[in-house]
Amino acid sequence: MKQRKTFLSLQTTLTIMSTFNELRKKTNAMAQEISSFTDVKKSLVINVIHYAKQLPRPGNPDYIDELIFTAQMDTRFGITSKFHIQLIFEAVRDKTSKHVRIEDFVKMVCIFYSKNLSVKVDFVFSVYDYGGDGEIQMHEMHMLLKTTIVSVGDEEPEEQLKELIDIVIGLMDTNQDGKISLEEFRDYVRNDILYIEMLGPVLPLDHVMERFMDILKHRTPHAVRDYFCNERSICLHEPFQKSLLNDLYPIPLEMP
């Protein structure tokens, strides 16, 4: 009986280690793909993955729900417009569910930090083009700019909004068809990076991203996991979740 228990214990350990190694491979593959796409160092991408893995609801480890997504956009990345946060969420959301996949969240964070202008421009455009037809239509511009209008003097907000839309169209709509294509958006922003968020806040400020990434840069993946282990609970004022990992592995292992 004792030998059988020992055998079962060894078998269980081998199964756990096999699963652990498989997860590590998947994490490395994900990190490599995102690193290649965003030009962010793979080691830093891995740490972003470890941060992101602390955000899902218990029992649903592969997806981040809208509640924690919204809270993180505000508290960690300084984006406070609920309307634009909703658009960002919809742009990165898994279209087969109501949540954001871990890998898409990680890619988004790395795009925020990336120095690759093309990657940033395409991401911002995908958020503004919330109709998903490859063009920013007049009604989309109206909704995007409506939240930025503050009435000044005797001029009505709608008049200000119309003037603002006319300015945007005049600057970006080079073929004068009344809408902005991806190529038009790319061309204009490449000439003047300051206009990348002309239609509203989608990217964190540089110093906000630097401050966040500084938390990750000088920590091991295990230390990143420990730093953010209660991120969801703190952010949403939920009870802390007891970590099962430490029960399984008395000797600390780097999570994949």
Secondary structure, 3 states (H helix, E strand, C coil): CHHHHHHHHHHHHHHHHHHHHHHHHHHHHHHHHHHHHHCCCHHHHHHHHHHHCCCCCCCCCCEECHHHHHHHHHHCCCCCCHHHHHHHHHHHCCCCCCCEEHHHHHHHHHHHHCCCHHHHHHHHHHHHCCCCCCEECHHHHHHHHHCCCCCCCCCCHHHHHHHHHHHHHHHHCCCCCCCEEHHHHHHHHHHCHHHCCCCCCCCCCHHHHHHHHHHHHCCCHHHHHHHCCCHHHHHHCCCCCCCCHHHHCCCCCCCC
